[in-house]
Amino acid sequence: MTKKNETNEVINKKLEDKSLMIKIDNSLNRIDAAINNYTQLLTSLEKKLFINSVLVYIIFLILVISFLYIIFDQKNKSLEDNNKLLKVAINKNTEEIKIYKEKINGYKTTKSKIKLLLQEFQDTTSDSKKLVDDFRAMDKSFFSDVEELFFEKKVNKLKSELSIKFYENGKSAFQSNSYSEAIKKFTESLKYNSKNPYINEINFYLGVSYLRTKKYSVAVKYLQKSMVNNFDRKKADDILFFLGNAYEKLSNTVKAREYYKKIIEEYSTGDKYWDAKRRWNVLNKK
C-alpha cells in the first residue's frame, strides 16, 4: 500500500468519525429537546393537577359547608318553631294563672263580703236598700248553694218591703204634684219588685206623671199597662181620659176621640164624663 492511499484512508476514517460524531450530536440534541419537551409537559401536568386538586378541595369544602348550613338551618327552624310553641304555651299558662288568681281573689273578696253582709243582715239598723244593692253587686258564682238560698230569701223579703215603701213615697210625691219625684219613686218601686201588688196603680200614676211632665209617648205606654187589670173600677174613666189627653197632645185626634167617646158611652156617671164630652166637642169642631 502506498503512502498516499494510507493517507486517504486516514482522511476517510476521520471524515467518517466526524460524520458519526455529528450524527451523535444531532441525536443527543434531539434527545435533549425531547427531554426538555417532556419536562415542560410534566411541569404543565403537575400545575394542572395541582390546580385541579385545589379546585376539588374547594368544591369539597363548599359541599361540606353547604351541607352543614342546611343541617344548621333546619335545626334553627326547628328551634324557632319550638320557641314559638313554647311562647304560646307560656302565654296560655300565664293567662290561665291570671284567671286562677282572679278567681282566687274573687273568692276571697266575695267570702269577705259575705261575712260583712251577714253581719249587716243581722243588724236591725242596716239600710235595706244598701243591703239589696250590695247583694246584687256581688259575684254569685262564689256562693255556696246554702249561702245563695239564705241570702235570696232575705233579699226577696227586703225587695218586697222596699217596693212597697217606694210606692208609698211615690204616691205622696204624686199627691203633692211633684211628678218628677213621683216618677223616680215609682220606678224604684218597680225596680225592686216588678210584680208589686200595686202594679196597676203604679202604672197609672207613672202614666199621669209622664203626661204632666210632657212625655206623652211614655205616658201612653204606662196608661195602657194600667188598663190590663184596673186596680179600681172608678179609675177606669180616669185612665181613658188621660189616654185621650196623651193622644191629643201627640196630635192623634182619632185615638183621642176614641177614648173620649168610650167615656161618654160607658161612664156617663163618672167624674170624667163632662170633661170628656167637652174635649170630644172641641175635637169634632176641628
C-alpha positions as CSV (number, residue, x, y, z in Angstrom):
1,M,0.0,0.0,0.0
2,T,1.3,3.3,-0.9
3,K,1.6,6.2,1.5
4,K,-0.9,8.1,-0.4
5,N,-3.5,5.5,0.0
6,E,-2.8,5.3,3.6
7,T,-3.3,9.0,3.9
8,N,-6.6,8.8,2.1
9,E,-7.8,6.0,4.4
10,V,-6.9,8.0,7.4
11,I,-8.7,11.0,6.0
12,N,-11.7,9.0,5.1
13,K,-11.7,7.4,8.5
14,K,-11.6,10.8,10.2
15,L,-14.4,12.0,8.0
16,E,-16.5,9.0,8.9
17,D,-15.7,9.6,12.6
18,K,-16.6,13.2,12.2
19,S,-19.8,12.4,10.4
20,L,-20.6,9.9,13.2
21,M,-20.0,12.5,15.8
22,I,-22.2,14.9,14.0
23,K,-24.9,12.3,13.9
24,I,-24.4,11.5,17.6
25,D,-24.5,15.3,18.4
26,N,-27.7,15.6,16.4
27,S,-29.2,12.6,18.1
28,L,-28.2,14.0,21.5
29,N,-29.7,17.4,20.6
30,R,-32.9,15.7,19.6
31,I,-32.9,13.7,22.8
32,D,-32.2,16.9,24.8
33,A,-35.1,18.6,23.0
34,A,-37.4,15.7,23.7
35,I,-36.4,15.6,27.3
36,N,-37.0,19.4,27.6
37,N,-40.4,19.0,26.0
38,Y,-41.2,16.1,28.3
39,T,-40.0,18.0,31.3
40,Q,-42.2,21.0,30.3
41,L,-45.1,18.7,29.7
42,L,-44.6,17.1,33.1
43,T,-44.4,20.6,34.7
44,S,-47.6,21.7,32.9
45,L,-49.3,18.5,34.0
46,E,-48.2,18.9,37.6
47,K,-49.5,22.5,37.6
48,K,-52.9,21.3,36.1
49,L,-53.0,18.5,38.7
50,F,-52.3,20.9,41.5
51,I,-54.9,23.4,40.3
52,N,-57.4,20.5,39.8
53,S,-56.6,19.3,43.3
54,V,-57.1,22.7,44.8
55,L,-60.4,23.1,42.9
56,V,-61.6,19.7,44.0
57,Y,-60.7,20.6,47.6
58,I,-62.5,23.9,47.3
59,I,-65.6,22.2,45.8
60,F,-65.4,19.6,48.6
61,L,-65.3,22.4,51.2
62,I,-68.2,24.2,49.6
63,L,-70.3,21.0,49.6
64,V,-69.4,20.3,53.2
65,I,-70.2,23.9,54.2
66,S,-73.5,23.8,52.2
67,F,-74.5,20.5,53.8
68,L,-73.6,21.9,57.3
69,Y,-75.6,25.1,56.5
70,I,-78.7,23.0,55.5
71,I,-78.4,20.9,58.7
72,F,-78.0,24.0,60.9
73,D,-80.7,25.9,59.1
74,Q,-83.2,23.1,59.6
75,K,-82.1,22.9,63.2
76,N,-82.5,26.6,63.6
77,K,-86.0,26.5,62.1
78,S,-86.9,23.6,64.3
79,L,-85.7,25.6,67.3
80,E,-87.6,28.7,66.2
81,D,-90.8,26.6,65.8
82,N,-90.2,25.0,69.2
83,N,-89.6,28.5,70.6
84,K,-92.9,29.8,69.2
85,L,-94.8,26.8,70.6
86,L,-93.1,27.4,73.9
87,K,-94.1,31.1,73.9
88,V,-97.7,30.2,73.1
89,A,-97.7,27.7,75.9
90,I,-96.1,30.2,78.3
91,N,-98.7,32.9,77.3
92,K,-101.5,30.4,77.7
93,N,-100.3,29.3,81.1
94,T,-99.8,32.9,82.1
95,E,-103.4,33.7,81.1
96,E,-104.6,30.7,83.0
97,I,-102.6,31.6,86.0
98,K,-104.0,35.2,85.8
99,I,-107.6,33.8,85.6
100,Y,-107.0,31.5,88.5
101,K,-105.5,34.4,90.5
102,E,-108.6,36.5,89.7
103,K,-110.8,33.6,90.7
104,I,-108.9,33.2,94.0
105,N,-109.0,36.9,94.7
106,G,-112.7,37.0,93.7
107,Y,-113.4,34.1,96.0
108,K,-111.5,35.7,98.9
109,T,-113.2,39.1,98.2
110,T,-116.7,37.5,97.9
111,K,-116.3,35.4,101.1
112,S,-115.2,38.6,102.9
113,K,-118.2,40.5,101.6
114,I,-120.5,37.6,102.5
115,K,-119.3,37.8,106.1
116,L,-119.8,41.5,106.2
117,L,-123.2,41.2,104.5
118,L,-124.3,38.6,107.0
119,Q,-123.4,40.9,109.8
120,E,-125.4,43.7,108.2
121,F,-128.4,41.5,107.8
122,Q,-128.2,40.6,111.5
123,D,-128.0,44.3,112.3
124,T,-131.6,45.6,112.5
125,T,-130.5,49.2,111.9
126,S,-128.9,48.4,108.5
127,D,-130.2,50.3,105.4
128,S,-132.4,47.8,103.4
129,K,-131.7,49.4,100.1
130,K,-128.0,49.2,100.6
131,L,-128.3,45.5,101.6
132,V,-130.2,44.7,98.5
133,D,-127.9,46.7,96.2
134,D,-124.8,45.2,97.8
135,F,-126.1,41.7,97.3
136,R,-127.0,42.5,93.7
137,A,-123.4,43.7,93.0
138,M,-121.8,40.5,94.4
139,D,-120.5,37.7,92.2
140,K,-122.9,34.8,92.9
141,S,-120.5,32.2,91.3
142,F,-118.6,32.0,94.6
143,F,-121.7,31.5,96.7
144,S,-122.4,28.0,98.1
145,D,-126.0,26.8,97.4
146,V,-126.8,27.2,101.1
147,E,-125.5,30.8,101.2
148,E,-127.3,31.8,98.0
149,L,-130.6,30.3,99.2
150,F,-130.2,32.0,102.5
151,F,-129.5,35.5,101.1
152,E,-132.0,35.2,98.3
153,K,-134.8,34.6,100.8
154,K,-133.6,37.5,102.9
155,V,-133.1,39.8,99.9
156,N,-136.5,39.0,98.3
157,K,-138.3,39.9,101.5
158,L,-136.4,43.2,101.7
159,K,-137.1,43.9,98.0
160,S,-140.8,43.5,98.6
161,E,-140.7,45.8,101.5
162,L,-138.7,48.4,99.6
163,S,-141.0,48.2,96.6
164,I,-144.0,49.0,98.9
165,K,-142.0,51.8,100.6
166,F,-141.1,53.4,97.3
167,Y,-144.7,53.0,96.1
168,E,-146.0,54.9,99.1
169,N,-143.3,57.6,98.7
170,G,-144.2,57.9,95.0
171,K,-147.9,58.3,95.9
172,S,-147.1,61.0,98.4
173,A,-145.0,62.9,95.8
174,F,-147.8,62.5,93.2
175,Q,-150.4,63.9,95.5
176,S,-148.1,66.8,96.2
177,N,-147.9,67.4,92.4
178,S,-144.1,66.5,92.5
179,Y,-144.4,64.5,89.3
180,S,-140.7,64.1,88.5
181,E,-140.0,62.9,92.1
182,A,-143.0,60.6,91.8
183,I,-141.6,59.0,88.6
184,K,-138.3,58.3,90.4
185,K,-140.0,56.7,93.4
186,F,-142.5,54.6,91.3
187,T,-139.6,53.5,89.0
188,E,-137.6,52.4,92.1
189,S,-140.7,50.5,93.3
190,L,-140.9,48.5,90.1
191,K,-137.1,48.0,90.2
192,Y,-137.3,46.1,93.4
193,N,-140.4,44.2,92.6
194,S,-141.9,44.2,89.1
195,K,-144.8,42.1,90.5
196,N,-145.7,44.7,93.1
197,P,-149.4,44.1,94.3
198,Y,-150.0,47.8,93.4
199,I,-148.6,47.4,89.9
200,N,-151.6,48.7,88.0
201,E,-151.9,51.7,90.3
202,I,-148.2,52.4,89.9
203,N,-148.6,52.2,86.1
204,F,-151.5,54.7,86.3
205,Y,-149.5,57.2,88.5
206,L,-146.5,56.8,86.2
207,G,-148.7,57.5,83.1
208,V,-150.2,60.6,84.6
209,S,-146.8,61.8,85.9
210,Y,-145.2,61.4,82.5
211,L,-148.3,63.2,81.0
212,R,-147.8,66.1,83.4
213,T,-144.0,66.2,82.5
214,K,-144.9,66.3,78.8
215,K,-143.5,62.9,77.9
216,Y,-146.6,61.8,76.1
217,S,-145.4,58.7,74.4
218,V,-144.2,57.2,77.7
219,A,-147.4,58.3,79.3
220,V,-149.4,56.3,76.8
221,K,-147.3,53.2,77.5
222,Y,-147.9,53.2,81.2
223,L,-151.6,54.2,81.0
224,Q,-152.3,51.3,78.6
225,K,-150.5,48.9,81.0
226,S,-152.8,50.1,83.8
227,M,-155.8,49.1,81.7
228,V,-154.8,45.5,81.8
229,N,-156.4,44.9,85.2
230,N,-157.9,48.0,86.6
231,F,-156.9,48.4,90.3
232,D,-160.1,50.4,90.8
233,R,-163.2,50.4,88.6
234,K,-163.7,54.0,89.5
235,K,-160.4,54.8,88.0
236,A,-161.3,53.4,84.5
237,D,-162.7,56.6,83.2
238,D,-159.7,58.5,84.6
239,I,-157.4,56.1,82.6
240,L,-159.4,56.6,79.4
241,F,-159.5,60.4,79.9
242,F,-155.7,60.7,80.4
243,L,-155.1,58.4,77.4
244,G,-157.3,60.7,75.4
245,N,-155.3,63.7,76.6
246,A,-151.9,62.0,75.8
247,Y,-153.0,61.1,72.2
248,E,-154.4,64.6,71.8
249,K,-151.0,66.1,72.8
250,L,-149.4,63.7,70.3
251,S,-151.8,65.1,67.6
252,N,-153.5,61.7,67.2
253,T,-157.1,63.1,67.3
254,V,-158.6,59.8,66.0
255,K,-157.3,57.9,69.1
256,A,-158.1,60.8,71.4
257,R,-161.8,60.9,70.2
258,E,-161.9,57.1,70.6
259,Y,-161.1,57.2,74.3
260,Y,-163.3,60.3,74.9
261,K,-166.2,58.6,73.2
262,K,-165.8,55.4,75.3
263,I,-166.1,57.5,78.5
264,I,-169.3,59.2,77.1
265,E,-170.9,55.9,76.1
266,E,-169.8,53.7,79.1
267,Y,-169.1,56.1,82.0
268,S,-171.9,58.7,81.9
269,T,-172.0,58.8,85.7
270,G,-168.2,59.0,86.1
271,D,-166.2,62.0,87.2
272,K,-164.6,62.5,83.8
273,Y,-167.9,62.4,81.7
274,W,-168.3,66.2,81.3
275,D,-164.6,66.7,80.7
276,A,-164.5,64.0,78.1
277,K,-167.6,65.4,76.4
278,R,-166.1,68.9,76.3
279,R,-162.9,67.6,74.7
280,W,-164.9,65.4,72.3
281,N,-166.9,68.5,71.1
282,V,-163.7,70.5,70.7
283,L,-162.0,67.8,68.6
284,N,-165.1,67.4,66.4
285,K,-165.1,71.1,65.5
286,K,-161.5,70.8,64.1
